Amino acid sequence: VLFLDEIGDMSFPLQSKLLHVLQGGDFTPLGSEKAVTTNTWVIAATNHDLEHDMQNGKFREDLYYR
């Protein structure tokens, strides 16, 4: 289980990377050429109004509904 506090502060590029891991279940560690498969549950929290952030292009809609 991975707990992400204040996911609303996450940069847009990092949101894309997180979405890739959630959709595919794999990631490539920094400095490696080999992908690693993971089976992780993610719990996220924030004080941001993510629906407002989505409308303003600050938070990915596809990640929000994932």
Protein Blocks (a to p, Z undefined) as FASTA:
>chain_A
ZZdehkllpcfklmmmmmmmmmnopacdehiabdcddddddddddfbdfklmmmnopacf
klmmZZ
